[in-house]
Amino acid sequence: MSETQPPEPNAPRADTRRSRRLAFAEQELRLISSLVLLIGLGLFFALPFVLSIGSVVFLPVVTALVLTVILSPLADKLNGWGLPNALASITALLIFFTILLLALALILQPAIALFDDVPDMVRRVMSRFSELRERFAWIATINAQLAALMNDDGTREVVLAAPSLLEQVAFATPSLIIETILTLLMAYFMIEARVRLRQRLLFGRASFGTSIKAARVLREVQDRVAAYILTVGWINALVGVVVALGAWALGVDAPIMWGGLAALLNFLPYVGPIVMIALLGLFGIGTADTIVLGLIPAAAYLALHTVEANMVTPSILGARFTMNPVLILIALSYFTWIWGFFGALLSVPILLMLTALFDHIGRPNLIGFIFGEPLFASSLFDEPAASEAPPK
């Protein structure tokens, strides 16, 4: 007859100690995650003031970093064709700078030619709006009666004279030239040092897995941003060609300028097309005989943008470059607040770089963290270790 052995008394205590250690580790991890989240929020709200005040320093650095990510594949291709690394780097930078100058020349040269017609255009627009104001004069009468009821004492307003546009351009030109030179120099040295950076990432880590992951992150960021900019650049160039042809067919002055402006503003999601529609509407109203005829160019561009944004671009880019529209608008407003128009141009590449980075290190689970879940989706307590084999 076999006798059953009584359970060891230390087994429940060991399980209790292990559960307490796991609970303490979870609390410690949540405390560290809370500190990381608070530090991240503090940096998010403090960075605009630091970056805007030090824009002379930070804007060239960030622009050079984005240019490095975009132009590194081109430099690699030129280097593969036999060019030395330094020559391939400066050639890639010169190609980009030449394309940028050609695009600006297509926009600025006709704009200068049309600058003399601006006063007549403004007078026509004012006359159109005066006609509309006469048709809706009853609204002005109601406003006057409301002002009389509110006992408006007719206080005087003091208007301070602001610098003119030409004065602002004259003051900003030396700083812009210096920042452009600094940006190009930093971009060249960053592109030229890309090979050494990859070698340090691969061979300078203590763990082979860490080296592979760092190289994979760098490759993913570079490929995603460069492919997005190149694809969107071709799409915007085709949009500019269609807009130029449409402006020429409708008899709009300087069709090449409007095509280049449409291609440039199309790099700004949502905001750029709205600005383009407003410009075409104001220009059309100021040059056409009637308001209806003046709105035809803006309506034609709106139809073109609707087809391009909802059918052409999503089918070409695919799901890989699909981003949350809310994140795009947040990034656009965030960097526009910091650096103005240049920040708006850099917002989407920066968002792409951060998205590719978070895809590898893990995206923060902000909503779940509020309800007790880990800050990152993949946690030590959610997934078993790879070395643990499943029980048989």
Salt bridges, closest charged atoms under 4 A:
ASP76 OD1 - ARG194 NE 2.60
ASP76 OD2 - ARG198 NH2 2.77
ASP120 OD1 - ARG123 NH2 2.03
GLU192 OE1 - ARG196 NH2 3.16
GLU220 OE2 - ARG224 NH2 2.87
GLU220 OE2 - ARG320 NH2 3.83
ASP223 OD2 - ARG219 NE 3.42
GLU308 OE1 - HIS305 ND1 3.42
ASP359 OD2 - ARG224 NH1 2.95
ASP359 OD1 - ARG363 NH2 2.72
